[in-house]
Amino acid sequence: MSEVVFSTWQDEFIDNRGKSSDEWGQSAFKLPEDYTADRRSKAFIGWDGVAIFQEDIDAIRLATEYAAQYQVYSEACGRCAPGRWGGRILFDLLDKIARGEGTTADIDHLKEVSETMMLTSKCEIGRTVPKPILDLMEHYKDQFDYVIDNQTPSKHYNADVNYIAKVTAPCTDMCPAHVDIPAYIEGVRDMVFSESLAATRGTMPLAHTCGRVCPHPCEDACRRTNLDEPIAIMELKRLGADYETDHGLGWMHPFEPKPLKNDGKKVAIIGAGPAGLTTAYYLALEGIQVDIFEELPVLGGEVAVGVPEYRMPIDKYNKDIELVTSMESVTVYSNHRVDATRLKEIDAEYDATMLAFGTRLSKKVRAENERPDMDGYWGAIDMLDKVNLWSKYGIGSSASEDLKDKTVVCVGGGFTSMDVVRCSIREGAKKVVMIYRRDEKTIIRNTTYEEYHEAVEEGVEFIFHSAVEKIYDENNKLTKLLINKFELVPDPNGGRAQLLKIEDGDFEIETDYLIPAVSQAADLQLLPEEWEIKLTSWNTILTNGKDYMTSRAGLFASGDCEYGPMTIVNAVGQAKRAASVMSRYIYDGKISLTDDEIMEDHLNKLRVYDKKEKVTGWMPGLPRAESEKLGVDERRDNNKEVNLGFTGEEALAESERCMRCYYISMVAV
Amino acid sequence: MTAKKIDTNSITLTIDGKSCQGSKGDTILNIARANDIYIPTMCYLTKVEPIASCRMCVVDVEGVDGMILSCQEKAVDGAVITTTTDAIHKQRQSIMKLYDVNHPLECGVCDKSGECDLQNKTMEFDVAGQSFSAKEPHRPVQDWGFISYDPSLCIMCEKCVHVCTQIVGDDVLAISAGGYNSTIINTKQDEVCSNCGECMSVCPVGALVSTDFKYSSNAWELEKIPASCSHCSAACQMNYEIKDTAIGNTQKKIYRVTNNFEFSSLCGAGRFGFDYANESVSKDSDAFAKAVEAVKKAESISFTATITNEEAMILQSIKQKYQTKLICDEARGYQKFLHAFSSMTGKSLYSGNLQNLSTSRGIIVFGTRINDDNPMVKYHITMASRRQRARVAYMHPIEDSSLQAIITQFIKYEVGSEEGVAALLAYTLLDAQKPTKVVQAYLDDLDIGNLSAESNIGEEELDALLHSFDKKSGFTLVVGADIYTHPKAENIAKILGLIQAYSDFEVLLVPPATNSLGVALVCDLDDEVEGYSVGYNTKADFVLSALGNGDLDMPALNQQEGSFTSLDKRVVPTNAGLPYGGYTLNDIANALDINATNTIDYTVKLPIENGYQAIEFDDLPDYYNSVGEEHRGYLLTQSRYKKNGKLDEVSTLPTYDGSVIYHCNTNTQFSAFTNNCEQLQTEALLRGSAQFASIAKLQDGAKVKFELDGVVYERVFMIDTLMKGTVAINPSFDMGLSSSTVSSYRFNQPKLETMDS
């Protein structure tokens, strides 16, 4: 709900002009009435309408500035005839009117050009820019008429007003890393793969990785869904990264990295996982010295030692890592454990420190007789460490020595548990069982359809609506489990269905291993007690989720140790934002956000994707491209990458389904 | 009666009331075009992916809201489409108004006038004036060497960028997006640009024009003479555009070359290398009489493969009548290679072609510096690389930096080790295939470790090669000129024949010169010149030359009609762009009582047993249809070949230690004829890496002298910083009648003599 003078946002119509305050209607949307806590917005104008927050608004200048912003954003315009010429003419005509030189013919031309832009533009930005301008011309007609009739400048033509604009897209907004998705898809469509990659790396250094193992929340906000099926956004990301790797080309950065500043300022990063690497990359692009401290002998964090090879080939991930470590200003110290004492030293030595150590403690399943020292009880993180260190790096020994011909029971339901069971199959286990409290639909929602079905194909047995009640052992060796069965009982009052234990539904499973993969916790021992770092209620490091500084000045946190076990893309998004904040903090000691970041947060709150919107101007019914996967017999006994990726033709066809839903929005402050 | 096969891929739609067939995946526009239904476009170019910048092609689809972009949107079975409604017409008109905003009214002097899409569509949509305008930034004209770019004429259709990226693969042009200030930029200037002129050829307006042609003629004054390019074996479709040299000088002149850019492409030599005619020649009857006598008494006739099929036929007739030996260095090695290859495949021709190459997903290039040897083959590899994400392995002793963004694996082998490399390839590619027992035994007997060591190809490289083709289909092996003159060429041919016979690979044996394939199929060639010799464009006792420096002048190929046999195994017609006043080979033949009124009377007589058809020259078709299917001449008929090849053991590989010289022309130079072209002028340099310089003890800029196959070269040596390794590159295009006289293996180790500069 927002307080507005006037709004046409998303087809609402609120006009409080001249009404007494008790008659005022409110907007149903979370519009950015206050740009920041101490700066009130005058107006907000965007793809879906215009909202005015202050009575005394210069509607003509607002429209003119909006048209001007459309000219400024290079990625958004100039790629089609209606957009390139139309956008320029919109601005020139509006400015002419605002200067006091307009005629009524100009108004007609504005309407004519707007219509062509709205009907035929290549991107949504060209199709939507005229809408709020036409709204203003209609509902603030008196202002337009006045300046034309009197040949006088608009009322605040020379006033000092800030117009802050941002281009976004529904997918970009939903992506935690706010990747410029339409741009990287356009790069594929144009077969200029280097540009595709540069667009991805604008906010996402792990292009190989997030082109393979991202759960792609963006696809839930893909406007193509309103027409048929969402674009295969994630898989198209691979193309640019594969191009660079396949052809052995030099690193493609979003811009030429700045040379190392050598001004004595430096940043420490604890942990070389996605969050740490991302922080390092964006600071390094700015020429800021970065030292990364990593406890393990290998870089990459949980994606390296947790995510299996068949899902995320290490040679590809290593390319993402090399991109970061090859930067002039990045130094890596691996095998370097940071404890509380060391952290205090680092904190004293560096101008800012990023905590990005993830969540590497497996949580318990909370069963009777659950003792981690029991032989056969194996935490998921430890188990995956062993599998991956051996299969990817030749460190340690093969997990098949432990798992061959054994029975493995995993308790979980998320990605980590899927990795456990599928790795167990590959290590030669004879029987692999997944115990999950909820149902098939939920496990698919928590992971992906492919992940679940591929596991089933490979021979994993899923037991739904079940939980481990008790663990049996003989001489501290795990022997069997007592499993409870539950059923989902609908609430007669229409509430949430209840999981109720089925009496006499219990059964036992004989097993060699129980691998808990229910969740992970952050290992917080490295935080010096006297710092009294504030934590969340689930024992992760607390920040405000906007600038990522902890309760201690100069100490930042991002990724799983801040959020709890979450996705790679979430860690990247947090770290990218944090790196930006840190890049200023180390010079001015202040916590600040750029206008772009402030707008990003406003738009995210407003929500960019409208799933009820009717999409026109595109042929419906074009199926989403499916990439080829290795057959079950080709994959179940090895670590070959399962997803073969798109062929060139599939990628092109898929990229041509993208509707380039760029939107531009602007706040007048 | 058999049940009618239902094609599940087929779709039917209704366009403007007409029922039209198409296939799943076809765009609305292409189905319309195939059915002769017109939809206006400004940015559509068939040979690249839809660009979608002009928005002119919007159509109405029943039941779908909004205007649908027909160039990009795939047709759905049963769709009912209307190509024009009042509303659509209004929007198209409106787009044309926008395109016309501030477009300079300089049609009077613009090169494009008369063939300009903007001009045509402005008329078509009846845009008579400009009722609004925009503030125009200053956009100065840019000089890009062969091409000038005038951004104020540019309509940002992006066709130029798309051909540069998707077909040529130079990635030189890019879009600098920025609203009304958007422009096309040349990211590399001419440093890496191969000057192919593709960008210019597809420009629908006068923004990209030939610097040479600019302001020299109105388009409509030029007469188009359809032809085939004579510079390499791709024999691409093109037109010579001619008119009077000047007011008062009615001698015809070629002003430019154009082509059917919608569907086909040209390289720089084809497009800019047209002025090599042997001009101002009149009938010198004394010289002619001597020539007739010379041919009559000649024991050998040597010639280049830069001749037509018909001329080859005349030479063959002379041989039949006088038992004259026929020597053609540019075709003999290839001919023997093809025979040996066929003796293993059982087929008279190789299986590959350009179309299949461009849709391949796995490509191996072996024994050719392909970007220089045959740009058109490189374009088709680019298409495969970009559009199919093809894995492309480039196997050669010299890395070629211009191919980096196209290839996915460079496999370097030792100079001279091609036989071993071929064996390793066969071993790798036929693994898991099922060849005959004999073949399997041959492969099993190969000493892979030894071959790998001697060729310096690691087994892991071969594993990676094989792995990169995993789960893919559509493979082409491109074989080039290094191999045809290798001392063990015939055994290599047989080994590569196995790959065509027993694997999924199609093999494309790129002919080394324009009509090497035609000469190889038409003439019975001999190995060496003996006795008194006549040379046709080569050095000999009596020289017939189209280069203008022989004992009797001959017409150049842009002054002749006839046909070539292209690398696509297609017999393509070419016509005379310019008249020729002197005697031709046919005149000599007539004087020897080998009678034919015109040279093209031989077209119908080309040897049927070798795949030619008895079709008169004038009946050869020469067009592309509305969806780009090529109807130029005809395809050779493949016939069975006696499968009697015997494989030799792979012999010990000779070593080439120290500095080596590789015979190779540059990207826009193929022969003495291209060297005669004004725009292509470039200095012939010996180019090598710093490493070569140090081994050969040559300074950058040093003058050196060396001899290859009896030809003495004097060259300035230049260090090329893009090159690596110990092999330098020596061109021969500037060597006149000796240009084509490289009969031995392309790699040599001549003694380098430093000269005083």
Interface residues (C-beta under 8 A of the other chain):
Chain A: Y70 Q71 V72 Y73 S74 E75 C77 G78 R79 C80 A81 P82 R84 W85 G86 G87 R88 I89 D92 L93 A105 D106 H109 E112 V113 E115 T116 L119 T120 S121 K122 R189 D190 M191 V192 S194 L239 D242 D246 H247 G248 L249 K614 T616 G617 W618 M619 P620 G621 L622 E628 L630 L644 F646 T647 G648 E649 A651 L652 A653 E656
Chain B: G25 M42 E49 P50 A52 S53 C54 R55 M56 V58 V61 V64 D65 G66 M67 I68 L69 Q72 E73 K74 V76 A79 Q91 S94 I95 L98 Y99 V101 S131 F132 S133 A134 K135 I155 M156 E158 V161 H162 T165 Q166 D171 A174 I175 S176 A177 G178 G179 Y180 N181 S182 R361 R386 R387 Q388 R389 A390 R391 Q404 A405 I406 I407 T408 K471
